[in-house]
Amino acid sequence: NPLYPGVFATMQGLLNQAECFILTTKQERFVLEILAANQLSIDADRVFGLDRNLEKNAILADLIGRYPGASCYFIEDRLPALVKVKDDPKLPGIHLQLAGWGYNVLEDRRAAERIGIQVLSLEAFNNQPING
């Protein structure tokens, strides 16, 4: 799985932060293999995948509880997952961003904008400030 242009440097910056986590529907070992194949790494305990049998909402709620007062950005390429978080009253204040270069179509991106979810371009993702 090659990375999109510019994503290596952005991911390298993000993964070096203790507050960065990966939530995925893939098995965790595959995520770690994809990262390793692209010369990136993250502690395995910061990857939440299919193996844990938890919904992303539950994982986000747990992480918010562990890091009270921290800003939370949830970047996702599936609009339904973002809508589920947006509609969850236990998850207020999460910055929701639809990865416009991911597995979605123009209709998804337009729908996201209509309901107040930011559509994040690959360029914007690669140029956003990375801080803890």
LINVEN-V296945 format. One record per residue. RES is the residue in one letter. SS is DSSP state (A for helix, B for strand, O for the rest). OMEGA is omega as a letter, one per 30 degrees, with the letter a starting at -180 (999 if undefined). D_FIRST is the distance of its C-alpha to the first C-alpha in whole Angstrom. Layout:
[[RES:SS:OMEGA:D_FIRST] [RES:SS:OMEGA:D_FIRST]]
This chain:
[[N:O:l:0] [P:O:l:4] [L:O:l:6] [Y:O:a:9] [P:O:l:12] [G:O:a:14] [V:A:a:12] [F:A:a:12] [A:A:l:16] [T:A:a:16] [M:A:l:14] [Q:A:l:16] [G:A:a:19] [L:A:a:19] [L:A:l:18] [N:O:l:21] [Q:O:a:23] [A:O:a:24] [E:O:l:24] [C:O:l:21] [F:O:l:19] [I:B:l:16] [L:B:a:17] [T:O:l:15] [T:O:l:16] [K:O:l:13] [Q:O:a:15] [E:A:a:15] [R:A:l:14] [F:A:l:10] [V:A:l:10] [L:A:l:12] [E:A:l:10] [I:A:l:6] [L:A:a:9] [A:A:l:11] [A:A:l:8] [N:O:l:8] [Q:O:l:12] [L:O:l:13] [S:O:l:15] [I:O:l:17] [D:O:a:20] [A:A:a:19] [D:A:l:22] [R:A:l:20] [V:B:a:17] [F:B:a:19] [G:O:a:17] [L:A:a:18] [D:A:a:20] [R:A:l:23] [N:O:l:24] [L:O:l:25] [E:O:a:24] [K:A:l:23] [N:A:a:26] [A:A:l:28] [I:A:l:25] [L:A:l:26] [A:A:l:30] [D:A:a:29] [L:A:l:28] [I:A:l:30] [G:A:l:33] [R:A:a:32] [Y:O:a:31] [P:O:l:34] [G:O:l:35] [A:O:l:31] [S:O:a:29] [C:O:l:27] [Y:B:l:24] [F:B:l:22] [I:B:a:19] [E:B:l:17] [D:O:l:16] [R:O:a:18] [L:A:a:22] [P:A:l:24] [A:A:l:22] [L:A:l:24] [V:A:l:27] [K:A:l:27] [V:A:l:27] [K:A:a:29] [D:O:a:32] [D:O:a:32] [P:O:l:35] [K:O:a:34] [L:O:l:31] [P:O:l:33] [G:O:l:32] [I:O:l:28] [H:B:a:27] [L:B:a:25] [Q:B:l:22] [L:B:l:20] [A:B:a:17] [G:O:l:18] [W:O:a:15] [G:O:a:13] [Y:O:l:14] [N:O:a:18] [V:O:a:20] [L:A:l:23] [E:A:l:26] [D:A:a:24] [R:A:l:24] [R:A:l:27] [A:A:l:28] [A:A:a:26] [E:A:a:29] [R:A:a:32] [I:O:l:31] [G:O:l:31] [I:O:a:27] [Q:B:l:26] [V:B:a:23] [L:B:l:21] [S:O:l:20] [L:A:l:17] [E:A:l:19] [A:A:l:21] [F:A:a:19] [N:A:a:18] [N:A:l:22] [Q:O:l:23] [P:O:l:25] [I:O:l:24] [N:O:a:26] [G:O:999:27]]
